Every structure is written in structure tokens, then in C-alpha cells.
């Protein structure tokens, strides 16, 4: 199988080589104005300018590539009244626009739910929304399963 070198993959940060994380840190320092030049930012995080230039376009935070997209999440929820409603309200509260939702019949006290929603007008980034949803009572698991 040949891999398309221009395809994006969602990768857990803890398995990335440190240089990728540092390139992201440089971008963040520049974005926040905590560093005014690339040289200043790379000195702060401890990588070379050439390493930054080599990797800066190869890595993006998830929220940057998910803005204005359709995201699909799969959830494992406790079968308790109000759990799904609370999740839908949280998505709506941050201006996520729900497109589809599917809930399977609960088995052994839990139900699988899939929700697709548009992120274009969201007030928070996806990472923040996922953290909020994970913290809700009755939410056992959340996975991002698709992005268009």
C-alpha cells in the first residue's frame, strides 16, 4: 500500500517526535505575541530555525484544521435520562450546528451515539469542546471518527 504524502492524519501528540511539538510551540508563541521574531521563538523553545522551517507547515493543531468543518464524534453514554440532551445542549451552547445524530438501542446500561456537526460558527475550538463533553456526567468515552 502506498501512502499519499500529502494526506493529513490525526496523531496523538505524545507519540510525535519532539521537534514537531516544538514547531507548534514556536507558532503559538508568535501567534500570542509572546515572541516577536522567529529567531526569538525558536530560542525560547530550543530548536533551530531550519528545523522550524522544515516542520512548520507539516503540523497543525487539530482545532486549526477542524474550524469550519463537519466533525463526527462517537460517544459511549450511560443510559440515563438527560445525558444525551446535556451533550446536545453543550454543542449548541458553543454554536456547533448539529447535522445528524444516531443513537443505538442501549445494551447493558450504555448506548452508542454518533453526532455530526458543523464547526464554522463555534465559539470554542474542538479540543475545548471535547474536554467539556468528556467531563459531563454519564459520558464514558468520546472519539473523533471523521472530519470533512
Secondary structure, DSSP 8 states (H G I E B T S, - for coil): ----TT------GGGS-HHHHHHHHHHHHHHHTS-SSHHHHHHHHT--HHHHHHHTTT---HHHHHTTSEEEEEEEEE--TTHHHHHHHHHHHTT-EEEEEEE---BTTEEEEEEEEE-TT-SS-HHHHHHHHHTSTTEEEEEEEEE-
